Amino acid sequence: DPYYRFNDVMYRWISLDNWTYSRTYKTPFDVRKWQKVNLVFEGVDTVAQILINNITLGRTDNMFNRYSFDITSVIKEVNFVEVRFLSAISYAAEQSRCHKAYSIPPACPPPVQKGECHANFIRKEQCSFSWDWGPSFPTQGIWKDVRIEAYNHYHLIDFSLTSFFVKSAQQWSLEIETVFDVVSSKPIAGLVTVNIPKLQTQQTLSVMLQPGEGSIVLRVNINKVRSSTVEAWWPNGHGKQTGYNMTTTFIMETGYQIEKFSKAYFRTVELVQEPIPGSLGLSFYFKINGRPIFLKGSNWIPADSFQDRVTYDTLWLLLKSAADANMNALRVWGGGVYEQDEFYDICDELGIMIWQDFMFACALYPTDQSYLESVKAEVSYQVRRLKSHPSIILWSGNNENEAAIATNWFSIPYADIEVYIKDYVMLYVKTIREIVLAEDKSRPFVASSPTNGLESVKEGWVSQNPYDTHYGDTHFYNYSSDCWNWTVYPKTRFASEYGFQSWPSFSTIKKISSTEDWSYTSSFCHHRQHHEDGNDQMLWQIGLHFKLPQSTDPIKKFKDTIYLTQVMQAQCIKTETEFYRFSQSEIIKGEGHTMGALYWQLNDIWQAPSWASLEYGGKWKLLHYFARNFFAPLLPVAYEDKGVLYIYGVSDLHVDHRLTLRVIAHAWSSLEPVCTLTKDGVIAKAQSAVPIYKEPINDFLERCRNCTRKSCVITFCLVGEGGLQSPTNHHFLSSLKDAVGLQKSQLSASVSQQDDVYIFVLQTTAIAPFVSLDVGSIKGRFSDNGFLMTEKKKVVVFYPWEPTSVEELEKSLTLTSLVDVV
């Protein structure tokens, strides 16, 4: 296993070598009967020479492009095909050497990443040269389908459709774009019929295909009567994800008919950037089908260093876990790959909006002619391939490259900065943006993330401070402040990246390590951490609020430390995300109206410490269970300011609700509540965050008599009619290391099966903070985890992802709470 222990470094030689893929095959058809025969590569990773029968067809230099070679004159009955790869590392180094005029930083990743240099000189998955959460495996090979196409007369190369709502006519219309290759020397006439049975829409249009390669754009109006009953595609939590079956038939005067089956989705998207009363700057939020939507979610990285291991099942598991945690959006980050078709299909189905970066990240890039030509082909191909997906709501030029120039990450002398700004504008604005605007008018484009949006445009595309909270989106990381203190977080318009690290669970690490590795200070644990000082930063953050493990049993100490990193990460990101959610409806000192919270990051590329909430293999970390709660459609959120406790009602629901707020104070030493406050007639405003409760902490404690900051904890929830209920939230009045009265609880669980799920009935003899259920490597998830247990009994459901049994679950179960850490 390349992921085992230190193999990422041991196997480095593989990527330094050149490799050739070859095979002999028989042509399964009579070559003479076809006017044109192509050899098509959907994806070649990355630099290769392609030969058939010792004749060079061409070269590839871009992992993200599709290549088609005309082999009509060279194909025989028996053929020998070769793909001769050049080491990506030596190619990138050579490209960098040839760029003599000026250097294009960064040359190499920091040593802690154990990576390779000059990733920015090759159009390849940037993180395959290493990242701060991933190994260096610069793969080479054929990473997508290869096929031979033979045709006469004409051939359909590309087919895409996008929907538009024509306001003046109050009618939906579809734009269908097709790209044909016409082999005959004269134009071919024909008819296209588009049929959407459910919308009683059928239209026949006449077309004329010109010789060579060209595109035809067809506009189809949806039946006027049915236009008003069209069900739009909505994000998860806001409505259905309706799609309509559609058949497009091409009947041409020569040749054969082509029938194309697809799904038509109807939705509109706007990125709203306009002045806000009482504030400098501009808003930055998305409207879907005319409705403002708060984006809740995370950031997606490649699910494996080896893309062929990423199956449909892998994608389904990870994306379904996102939807199950109440997420409605993911950002496909610009240092990975444009995901496979199935990824976007699943997002369409689950209602997950996609912020789609182009694949440029944390670097400056060359803009010589050959590089730009390659990028043009890549962008055209990817936009055409992906634009039919309603889930994609935004194209974004790159990850953090505007910020890299603006805040001078690479220490470029001030006199030279203009050269790099010029390159930046050339690549993202004059090249990528131009293509996107020409190819896809159905969704917005921003040049970078973070960016100040329209303000960046005004400042020549590179603004002075792309992290400005009054515009656009922000990325925010801070490991040296107390993460429980909400005042350190930016009150931004849109938080598109923020996070804290944790370690994956012991069962995940166990698979790729050996006994001597099981210590937080082992060379393995040091090797696996690719973020400078990451392991120490975690311990420091834990130490602010929790007692660090002191067990003399090294394995117990290791497991306790892993558990605490997950508790810390979950609690930190909960605090920050809740801050973003309660800031959506208010402006304070000009800041606020936050309309998105996408934490870094959703998934893992291997088994290592990282910012992810889903471990490699899909296991939920405690953070992911917390996300399910802090992204709930209805949520009470508490924070303290100058000794006053505030509770906000946050709602993503489409109508106002009258609710009851219950606030309970528990002493750490007792399972009986100390006091309960019930407030009726609380209004949770539709798609807003409003204050619903306010009281000085001292008054609260006095009212509860037997409570002090250190001896008590507050829990609260919202309850409404018809079973409407928020998760129960908590607010700590002091660090848990200072908590008075916490007792060692006897936690136990009984397991039973009910249909295809398993019921865990938990019992405790004392209040137990951060109760974690872990069933080792049995795949599945719990209904809740990492919770504060304040009652004697709690029922938790386990949803298995593979067959298991009561016996297996009982045998694998470990129950941990904070007081079990010694």
C-alpha positions in Angstrom: 0.0 0.0 0.0 1.6 3.3 -1.1 0.0 4.9 2.0 1.6 2.5 4.5 4.0 4.2 6.9 6.8 6.0 5.0 6.0 4.6 1.6 5.2 8.0 0.1 9.0 8.8 0.4 10.2 5.2 -0.3 8.3 5.2 -3.6 9.5 8.5 -4.8 11.7 6.8 -7.5 8.5 5.8 -9.4 7.6 9.4 -10.3 11.2 10.3 -11.2 11.2 7.6 -14.0 9.6 7.7 -17.4 7.0 5.0 -18.1 5.5 3.6 -21.3 2.1 2.1 -21.6 1.6 -0.1 -24.7 -0.7 -2.8 -26.2 -1.5 -4.6 -29.4 -5.1 -4.8 -30.4 -7.2 -6.0 -33.4 -9.5 -3.5 -35.0 -13.0 -4.9 -34.5 -14.4 -3.3 -37.7 -13.5 -3.0 -41.4 -11.4 0.2 -41.5 -12.2 0.8 -45.2 -15.9 1.4 -44.5 -15.4 4.6 -42.4 -14.5 8.1 -43.6 -13.0 9.0 -40.2 -11.4 7.1 -37.3 -10.3 8.9 -34.1 -8.3 7.7 -31.1 -9.7 9.6 -28.2 -8.2 10.0 -24.7 -10.5 11.4 -22.1 -7.6 12.0 -19.7 -3.9 11.5 -19.9 -1.7 12.2 -16.8 0.2 14.2 -18.0 3.1 14.6 -20.4 3.2 12.0 -23.1 3.9 11.1 -26.8 1.2 9.1 -28.4 2.1 6.6 -31.2 0.2 4.1 -33.2 2.2 1.6 -35.4 5.4 3.6 -34.6 3.9 6.8 -36.1 3.7 9.7 -33.7 0.1 11.1 -33.5 0.8 13.9 -31.2 1.7 14.9 -27.6 -0.2 15.6 -24.4 0.8 18.1 -21.7 -2.5 18.7 -19.8 -4.1 16.3 -17.4 -7.4 18.2 -17.6 -7.9 18.1 -21.4 -9.4 15.6 -23.7 -7.3 14.6 -26.7 -8.5 13.3 -30.0 -6.2 12.1 -32.8 -7.2 11.3 -36.4 -5.9 7.8 -37.1 -7.9 7.2 -40.4 -4.7 6.9 -42.5 -2.7 4.8 -40.0 -5.0 2.3 -38.5 -4.6 -1.3 -39.6 -6.2 -4.6 -38.8 -3.7 -5.2 -36.0 -2.3 -2.1 -34.2 0.4 -1.4 -31.7 -0.4 1.7 -29.5 2.1 3.3 -27.3 1.8 6.1 -24.8 5.3 7.2 -23.8 5.2 9.2 -20.6 7.8 11.7 -19.3 8.3 12.1 -15.6 6.1 15.0 -14.5 8.8 16.1 -12.1 11.5 16.3 -14.7 9.2 18.0 -17.2 8.1 20.6 -14.6 11.7 21.3 -13.7 12.7 21.7 -17.4 9.7 24.1 -18.1 10.8 26.2 -15.1 14.5 26.2 -16.4 13.3 27.4 -19.8 11.3 30.3 -18.4 14.4 32.5 -18.3 13.0 36.0 -18.2 11.9 35.9 -14.6 11.1 33.3 -12.0 7.6 32.1 -11.2 7.2 31.3 -7.6 7.0 29.2 -5.5 9.9 27.1 -6.7 9.3 24.3 -4.1 6.9 23.4 -1.4 8.0 23.8 2.3 10.3 20.9 3.4 7.6 19.7 5.9 5.5 18.6 2.9 8.2 16.3 1.5 7.1 17.3 -1.9 8.3 18.0 -5.5 9.1 21.3 -7.1 7.6 23.5 -9.9 4.0 22.1 -9.8 2.9 25.4 -11.3 4.7 24.7 -14.6 2.7 21.6 -15.4 -1.1 21.4 -16.0 -1.5 18.5 -13.6 -3.3 18.1 -10.3 -1.3 20.6 -8.2 -1.6 18.7 -4.9 -0.1 15.6 -6.5 3.3 17.3 -5.9 2.3 17.4 -2.1 0.2 19.7 0.0 -0.1 20.5 3.7 -2.7 17.7 4.1 -1.4 15.3 1.4 1.5 13.2 0.2 3.5 13.6 -3.0 2.5 11.0 -5.5 3.0 12.6 -9.0 1.2 9.8 -10.9 1.6 9.2 -14.6 -0.7 7.2 -16.8 -4.0 7.0 -18.5 -6.5 8.2 -15.9 -9.7 8.3 -17.9 -11.3 6.3 -20.8 -9.6 5.7 -24.1 -11.7 4.8 -27.1 -11.7 4.5 -30.9 -14.5 6.2 -32.8 -15.3 5.6 -36.4 -17.9 7.5 -38.3 -19.2 8.6 -41.7 -20.8 12.0 -42.6 -20.9 13.5 -39.1 -20.3 12.8 -35.4 -21.6 14.5 -32.2 -18.7 15.4 -30.0 -20.3 17.5 -27.3 -23.8 18.1 -26.0 -24.8 20.4 -23.2 -27.8 22.3 -22.0 -28.5 25.2 -19.7 -31.8 26.7 -18.6 -32.8 30.4 -18.5 -35.9 32.1 -17.1 -37.0 34.8 -19.5 -38.6 37.4 -17.2 -40.4 39.4 -19.9 -42.2 36.4 -21.2 -42.4 34.7 -17.7 -41.2 31.5 -19.4 -38.4 29.0 -19.1 -36.2 28.3 -22.0 -33.3 25.8 -22.7 -30.2 26.5 -24.6 -28.8 23.3 -26.2 -25.3 23.5 -27.5 -23.9 20.7 -29.7 -20.5 20.4 -31.3 -20.3 18.3 -34.4 -17.5 17.0 -36.6 -18.7 16.9 -40.2 -16.5 14.8 -42.5 -18.4 15.4 -45.8 -17.1 18.2 -48.0 -20.5 19.9 -48.2 -23.0 21.1 -45.6 -25.5 18.6 -44.2 -29.1 19.6 -43.6 -31.4 18.0 -41.1 -33.9 18.3 -38.3 -33.5 18.2 -34.5 -36.4 17.3 -32.3 -36.4 18.1 -28.6 -39.0 16.3 -26.5 -39.7 16.8 -22.8 -42.9 14.7 -22.3 -43.6 15.8 -18.7 -43.7 19.4 -19.8 -45.7 18.7 -23.0 -42.9 20.4 -24.9 -41.8 19.2 -28.3 -40.0 21.3 -30.8 -38.5 20.5 -34.2 -35.9 22.8 -35.6 -34.0 22.7 -38.9 -30.2 22.8 -38.8 -27.4 23.0 -41.2 -24.0 21.4 -40.3 -21.0 23.0 -42.0 -18.0 20.9 -42.9 -15.3 20.5 -40.2 -15.8 21.0 -36.5 -18.4 23.5 -35.4 -21.1 24.2 -32.8 -24.8 24.7 -33.1 -26.9 26.4 -30.5 -30.6 25.7 -30.2 -33.1 27.6 -28.1 -36.1 25.7 -26.9 -39.0 27.4 -25.2 -40.9 25.5 -22.6 -44.6 25.2 -23.3 -46.1 28.5 -22.0 -48.9 26.7 -20.1 -46.5 24.4 -18.5 -43.8 27.0 -17.7 -45.7 28.1 -14.6 -45.8 24.5 -13.3 -42.1 23.8 -13.9 -40.6 22.5 -10.7 -37.3 24.2 -10.2 -34.1 22.6 -8.9 -33.5 23.6 -5.3 -30.5 23.2 -3.0 -30.7 20.6 -0.2 -33.1 21.8 2.5 -34.9 24.3 0.3 -37.0 22.2 -2.0 -36.8 19.3 -4.4 -34.1 18.5 -7.0 -36.5 17.9 -9.9 -35.0 17.0 -13.3 -37.0 16.3 -16.5 -36.2 13.5 -18.9 -35.4 14.9 -22.3 -34.8 13.3 -25.7 -33.0 15.1 -28.5 -33.1 13.4 -31.9 -30.9 14.5 -34.8 -32.2 13.3 -38.2 -29.9 14.3 -41.0 -30.4 14.0 -44.8 -27.4 11.6 -44.9 -26.3 9.0 -42.5 -28.0 7.9 -39.4 -30.0 9.5 -36.6 -28.5 10.3 -33.2 -30.6 10.1 -30.1 -29.4 11.8 -27.0 -31.0 11.2 -23.6 -30.4 13.8 -20.9 -32.0 15.5 -17.9 -33.2 19.1 -18.0 -33.0 21.1 -14.8 -34.5 24.5 -14.2 -32.9 26.9 -11.8 -31.5 30.4 -11.9 -28.5 31.7 -10.0 -27.4 35.2 -9.2 -24.4 36.4 -7.2 -25.6 39.6 -5.6 -23.0 42.3 -4.9 -24.8 45.5 -4.0 -24.6 48.3 -1.4 -25.8 47.5 2.1 -27.6 50.2 4.2 -25.4 51.2 7.1 -22.2 49.7 5.7 -19.3 50.4 3.4 -18.7 47.9 0.7 -21.0 45.4 -1.0 -23.0 42.3 -0.2 -21.8 38.9 -1.5 -24.5 36.2 -1.6 -26.2 33.8 -3.9 -29.8 33.8 -5.0 -31.2 30.6 -6.3 -34.5 30.9 -8.2 -34.8 34.4 -6.8 -34.4 33.4 -3.2 -31.3 34.3 -1.1 -29.7 31.2 0.3 -27.2 30.9 3.1 -24.5 28.5 1.9 -23.6 25.8 4.4 -20.9 23.4 3.7 -17.3 22.7 3.2 -14.4 22.4 0.7 -13.7 19.3 -1.4 -10.3 18.0 -2.2 -9.4 14.9 -4.3 -10.6 11.7 -2.5 -7.4 9.8 -3.3 -3.9 10.4 -4.6 -4.8 7.6 -7.1 -7.9 8.7 -9.0 -8.8 5.3 -10.3 -9.5 4.3 -6.7 -12.3 6.9 -6.6 -15.3 4.9 -7.5 -19.0 6.0 -7.7 -19.5 4.4 -4.3 -16.6 6.5 -2.8 -18.2 9.6 -4.1 -21.7 8.7 -3.1 -20.6 7.9 0.5 -18.7 11.2 0.9 -21.4 13.4 -0.8 -24.3 11.7 1.0 -22.4 12.3 4.3 -22.3 16.0 3.3 -26.0 16.2 2.6 -26.8 14.2 5.8 -24.9 16.9 7.8 -27.3 19.5 6.5 -24.8 20.9 3.9 -26.1 22.5 0.8 -22.8 23.6 -0.8 -19.2 22.4 -1.5 -16.3 24.2 -3.1 -14.3 22.1 -5.5 -10.9 23.5 -4.6 -8.5 24.6 -7.2 -5.5 22.5 -6.4 -7.1 19.1 -7.2 -9.0 17.9 -10.3 -12.1 18.9 -12.1 -14.2 16.0 -10.7 -15.6 13.1 -12.7 -19.1 13.4 -14.2 -20.6 11.1 -11.5 -19.5 13.6 -8.8 -21.7 16.4 -10.3 -24.5 13.9 -11.1 -24.7 13.0 -7.4 -24.6 16.7 -6.4 -27.4 17.4 -8.8 -29.4 14.6 -7.1 -28.6 15.6 -3.5 -29.0 19.3 -4.0 -25.4 20.2 -3.2 -24.4 23.6 -4.8 -20.9 23.6 -6.2 -18.5 26.5 -6.2 -16.2 25.3 -8.9 -12.6 26.6 -9.0 -10.4 26.3 -12.0 -7.3 24.2 -11.2 -4.8 26.8 -10.1 -3.8 27.2 -6.5 -1.4 29.0 -4.1 1.1 29.8 -6.8 1.8 32.2 -9.7 1.7 30.7 -13.2 3.4 31.3 -16.5 1.6 32.9 -19.4 3.8 32.0 -22.4 1.9 31.2 -25.6 2.1 27.4 -25.4 0.9 27.4 -21.8 -2.0 29.7 -22.5 -3.0 27.6 -25.5 -3.1 24.5 -23.3 -5.2 26.3 -20.7 -7.6 27.6 -23.3 -8.3 24.0 -24.5 -8.7 22.8 -20.9 -11.1 25.6 -19.9 -13.3 25.2 -23.0 -13.5 21.5 -22.6 -14.3 21.6 -18.9 -16.9 24.3 -19.2 -18.6 22.4 -22.0 -18.4 19.1 -20.0 -19.8 20.6 -16.8 -22.2 23.4 -17.6 -25.3 21.2 -17.8 -25.1 20.6 -14.1 -27.5 22.7 -12.0 -25.4 22.0 -9.0 -22.6 24.3 -10.3 -23.5 27.8 -9.3 -20.1 29.6 -9.7 -16.9 29.5 -11.7 -13.9 30.8 -9.8 -10.6 31.4 -11.5 -8.2 30.1 -8.8 -7.5 29.5 -5.1 -5.7 32.3 -3.2 -3.6 33.6 -6.1 -5.0 37.2 -5.9 -4.1 37.1 -2.1 -0.7 35.7 -2.9 0.2 38.7 -5.0 -1.7 41.3 -2.9 -0.1 40.2 0.4 3.2 39.2 -1.3 3.5 35.6 -0.1 6.6 35.1 -2.3 8.6 38.2 -1.2 8.7 39.7 -4.7 10.6 43.0 -4.9 8.1 45.8 -5.1 9.6 47.0 -8.4 8.8 43.7 -10.1 5.2 43.2 -8.9 3.6 44.7 -12.0 5.0 41.8 -14.2 3.1 39.3 -12.0 -0.1 41.3 -11.9 0.0 41.5 -15.7 0.4 37.7 -15.9 -2.4 37.3 -13.4 -4.8 39.4 -15.5 -3.7 37.7 -18.7 -4.4 34.2 -17.3 -7.5 34.6 -15.2 -9.2 37.6 -16.9 -8.2 37.7 -20.5 -8.0 34.0 -21.0 -10.1 32.0 -18.6 -12.8 34.6 -18.0 -13.2 35.4 -21.7 -13.8 31.7 -22.4 -16.2 31.2 -19.6 -18.3 34.2 -20.6 -18.4 33.0 -24.2 -19.2 29.4 -23.3 -21.6 29.8 -20.4 -24.0 32.7 -19.7 -26.0 30.9 -17.1 -23.8 31.4 -14.0 -21.5 34.0 -12.5 -17.7 34.0 -12.5 -15.2 35.4 -10.0 -11.5 35.6 -10.7 -10.2 34.2 -7.4 -11.1 33.1 -3.8 -10.7 35.0 -1.6 -11.6 38.1 -3.6 -13.3 41.4 -3.1 -15.5 40.6 -6.0 -16.5 43.8 -7.9 -14.2 45.9 -5.8 -11.2 43.7 -6.9 -12.4 44.2 -10.5 -12.4 48.0 -9.9 -8.8 47.8 -8.5 -7.5 46.1 -11.6 -8.4 42.5 -10.5 -5.8 42.5 -7.7 -7.2 44.4 -4.7 -5.0 45.8 -1.9 -6.6 43.5 0.6 -8.6 40.5 -0.7 -9.4 39.6 2.9 -11.5 42.8 3.4 -14.6 41.9 5.4 -16.7 44.5 3.5 -16.5 42.7 0.2 -16.5 39.3 -1.4 -15.4 36.1 0.4 -12.6 35.5 3.0 -10.3 32.7 4.0 -9.3 32.8 7.7 -6.9 30.6 9.7 -5.6 31.4 13.2 -3.9 28.8 15.4 -2.5 31.2 18.0 -5.7 32.6 19.4 -8.3 30.9 21.6 -10.8 29.3 19.2 -13.6 29.6 21.8 -13.4 33.3 21.6 -15.8 34.4 18.8 -14.3 37.9 18.6 -11.2 36.7 16.8 -13.3 35.7 13.7 -13.8 38.1 10.8 -17.4 39.3 10.5 -17.2 38.7 6.8 -19.8 38.7 3.9 -18.9 35.1 3.1 -16.5 32.6 4.8 -15.3 30.3 2.1 -12.4 28.7 4.0 -11.6 28.4 7.7 -10.6 25.5 9.9 -8.6 23.6 12.5 -6.7 20.3 12.3 -7.4 17.0 14.1 -6.1 13.4 13.8 -8.2 10.7 12.2 -9.4 7.9 14.6 -7.1 5.1 15.7 -8.9 2.5 13.6 -8.0 4.6 10.5 -4.4 5.1 11.5 -3.9 1.5 12.5 -4.4 0.2 8.9 -1.3 2.1 7.7 1.1 2.0 10.7 2.8 -0.4 13.0 2.9 -0.7 16.8 6.0 1.6 17.3 4.1 4.4 15.5 1.4 4.6 18.1 2.6 7.6 20.0 1.9 11.3 19.3 5.6 12.0 19.3 6.7 9.0 17.1 8.6 9.6 13.9 5.6 8.3 12.0 3.3 10.9 13.5 5.9 13.6 12.8 6.2 12.3 9.2 2.5 12.3 8.5 2.0 15.9 9.6 2.6 18.1 6.6 1.6 21.4 8.2 4.5 23.2 10.0 4.1 22.8 13.8 0.6 21.3 13.2 0.9 18.7 16.0 2.0 21.3 18.5 -0.7 23.7 17.5 -3.3 21.1 18.2 -1.9 20.4 21.7 -1.7 24.1 22.4 -5.3 24.7 21.4 -6.5 21.6 23.4 -4.5 22.8 26.5 -6.4 26.1 26.6 -9.6 24.3 27.7 -8.8 20.6 28.4 -6.3 18.7 30.5 -3.7 17.0 28.3 -3.5 13.2 28.6 -1.0 11.9 31.1 -1.5 8.2 31.0 1.5 5.9 31.6 0.1 3.5 29.1 1.5 4.8 25.8 -1.3 3.5 23.6 -4.0 4.8 25.9 -2.2 8.2 25.8 -2.1 8.1 22.0 -5.8 7.3 21.7 -6.8 9.9 24.3 -4.8 12.5 22.4 -6.5 11.6 19.1 -9.8 11.9 20.8 -9.0 15.3 22.2 -7.8 16.6 18.8 -11.2 15.7 17.4 -13.1 17.3 20.4 -11.0 20.4 20.0 -11.5 20.6 16.2 -15.3 20.1 16.5 -15.7 22.7 19.3 -13.5 25.3 17.5 -15.3 25.0 14.1 -18.7 24.9 15.9 -17.9 28.2 17.6 -16.7 29.8 14.3 -19.5 28.5 12.1 -22.2 29.5 14.7 -20.6 33.0 14.7 -21.0 33.2 10.8 -24.6 31.9 11.0 -25.8 34.4 13.7 -24.1 37.2 11.7 -26.3 36.8 8.6 -29.0 39.4 9.5 -27.0 42.1 11.3 -24.5 44.8 10.5 -22.3 45.8 13.4 -19.7 48.6 12.8 -20.3 48.1 9.1 -19.6 44.3 9.1 -21.9 41.4 8.8 -24.6 40.0 6.5 -22.5 36.8 6.4 -24.2 34.5 3.8 -21.9 31.5 3.6 -19.9 29.2 5.8 -17.7 26.6 4.0 -15.2 25.2 6.4 -11.9 23.7 5.3 -12.2 20.8 4.5 -14.7 18.0 3.9 -12.7 14.9 3.0 -9.2 13.4 3.2 -6.8 12.2 0.5 -5.0 9.8 2.9 -4.8 8.8 6.5 -3.2 11.7 8.3 -3.8 14.7 10.5 -5.8 17.3 8.5 -8.6 19.8 8.6 -11.1 17.2 7.3 -14.3 16.2 9.0 -14.5 12.9 7.1 -11.6 10.5 7.4 -10.0 8.7 4.5 -12.5 5.9 3.9 -15.5 8.1 4.9 -15.6 7.6 8.7 -17.2 10.7 10.4 -14.9 12.6 12.8 -16.6 14.3 15.7 -16.6 17.5 13.7 -18.9 16.0 11.1 -21.4 15.1 13.8 -21.2 18.6 15.1 -21.7 20.0 11.6 -24.9 18.1 11.4 -26.1 20.2 14.4 -24.5 23.5 13.6 -25.8 23.4 10.1 -29.3 22.4 11.2 -32.1 24.3 9.5 -33.3 25.6 12.9 -30.7 26.3 15.6 -30.4 28.4 18.8 -26.9 29.9 19.1 -25.4 31.4 22.3 -22.5 33.7 22.8 -21.3 36.0 25.5 -20.4 39.6 25.1 -19.1 41.7 28.1 -20.7 39.4 30.6 -24.1 39.2 28.9 -25.4 35.9 27.5 -27.2 36.3 24.1 -29.1 33.5 22.3 -30.0 33.9 18.6 -32.6 31.9 16.7 -31.1 31.0 13.4 -33.5 29.7 10.7 -33.2 28.5 7.1 -36.9 27.7 7.0 -39.0 29.6 4.5 -41.7 30.8 6.9 -41.6 32.4 10.4 -42.3 30.0 13.3 -43.6 30.6 16.8 -41.4 28.5 19.1 -40.6 27.8 22.7 -37.0 28.4 23.9 -35.9 26.1 26.7 -32.7 27.1 28.6 -31.5 24.6 31.2 -28.6 25.0 33.7 -26.9 21.7 34.7 -24.4 21.4 37.5 -21.5 19.2 36.5 -22.0 17.1 39.6 -25.7 16.1 39.0 -28.0 14.6 36.4 -30.9 16.7 37.8 -31.2 20.2 36.2 -30.5 23.1 38.5 -33.0 25.4 36.9 -35.0 25.6 33.7 -36.2 28.6 31.9 -39.0 28.4 29.4 -39.7 31.3 27.0 -42.8 31.0 24.9 -43.8 32.9 21.7 -40.3 33.2 20.5 -40.3 34.1 16.8 -37.7 32.4 14.5 -37.8 34.6 11.4 -37.7 32.9 8.1 -34.1 32.7 6.7 -32.7 35.0 9.3 -30.8 35.1 12.6 -32.5 37.2 15.3 -31.8 37.7 19.0 -34.4 35.8 21.1 -32.9 35.9 24.6 -30.5 38.2 26.6 -29.4 38.2 30.2 -26.3 39.1 32.1 -24.5 35.8 33.2 -24.3 37.0 36.8 -28.1 37.5 36.9 -28.6 34.0 35.4 -26.3 32.4 37.9 -27.9 34.2 40.8 -31.4 33.1 39.6 -30.1 29.5 39.5 -28.7 29.9 43.0 -26.5 26.9 43.2 -24.5 27.7 40.0 -21.1 29.3 39.4 -19.3 29.6 36.1 -17.2 26.6 36.9 -19.8 24.4 38.4 -22.5 24.7 35.7 -23.1 24.4 32.0 -26.0 25.7 29.9 -28.0 23.8 27.3 -30.9 25.1 25.2 -33.2 24.2 22.4 -36.2 25.4 20.4 -39.4 23.5 20.2 -42.4 24.2 17.9 -45.7 22.7 16.7 -45.9 19.5 14.8 -42.6 18.0 16.0 -40.5 20.9 14.8 -37.4 21.0 17.0 -33.8 22.2 16.9 -30.9 20.2 18.1 -29.9 20.8 21.7 -27.0 23.3 21.9 -24.6 24.0 24.7 -22.7 26.9 26.1 -19.7 26.5 28.4 -19.3 29.1 31.1 -15.7 28.1 31.8 -12.9 25.9 30.4 -13.6 22.3 31.0 -10.2 21.9 32.6 -11.5 24.3 35.3 -15.0 22.6 35.6 -15.9 21.8 39.3 -17.9 18.7 40.2 -17.2 16.7 37.0 -17.3 13.0 38.1 -16.0 9.8 36.4 -19.2 8.4 34.9 -19.9 4.8 34.3 -21.0 4.8 30.6 -22.6 1.7 29.2 -24.5 0.8 26.1 -26.8 -2.0 25.0 -27.1 -2.8 21.3 -30.1 -4.2 19.4 -31.1 -4.5 15.8 -34.2 -2.9 14.4 -34.8 -3.5 10.6 -31.6 -2.4 8.9 -30.3 -0.1 11.7 -28.9 -0.7 15.1 -30.1 0.9 18.3 -27.6 1.9 21.0 -29.1 2.7 24.4 -26.6 4.6 26.4 -26.6 5.0 30.2 -24.5 7.2 32.4 -24.2 7.7 36.2 -23.0 11.3 35.8 -22.9 14.1 33.4 -20.6 13.1 30.5 -19.1 15.8 28.2 -18.2 14.8 24.6 -19.4 11.2 24.6 -17.9 9.4 21.7 -19.1 6.1 20.3 -16.5 4.3 18.1 -17.1 1.0 16.4 -13.6 0.8 14.9 -13.4 -0.1 11.3 -17.1 -1.1 10.9 -18.4 1.2 8.2 -21.4 3.4 9.1 -22.4 6.4 11.0 -24.3 7.3 14.2 -27.3 9.6 14.5 -25.4 11.7 17.0 -21.9 11.6 18.5 -19.6 13.7 20.6 -22.6 15.0 22.6 -22.9 16.4 26.1 -24.9 13.7 28.0 -27.0 15.3 30.7 -29.6 12.6 31.2 -29.3 9.1 32.5 -30.4 7.6 29.2 -29.9 8.4 25.5 -30.8 6.5 22.4 -28.4 6.7 19.4 -29.0 5.0 16.1 -26.2 3.4 14.0 -26.7 3.4 10.2 -24.4 0.7 8.8 -22.8 1.1 5.3 -22.1 -2.6 5.0 -23.5 -5.7 6.6 -22.7 -6.1 10.3 -24.3 -7.7 13.4 -25.1 -6.9 17.1 -22.2 -9.1 18.1 -19.7 -7.3 15.9 -20.8 -3.9 17.1 -20.7 -4.9 20.7 -17.2 -6.3 20.3 -15.9 -3.2 18.5 -17.5 -0.5 20.6 -15.5 1.9 22.7 -17.2 4.6 24.7 -15.2 7.6 25.6 -16.1 10.8 27.4 -13.9 13.7 28.6 -13.6 12.2 32.1 -12.1 9.0 30.6 -9.0 11.0 29.6 -6.4 10.7 32.4 
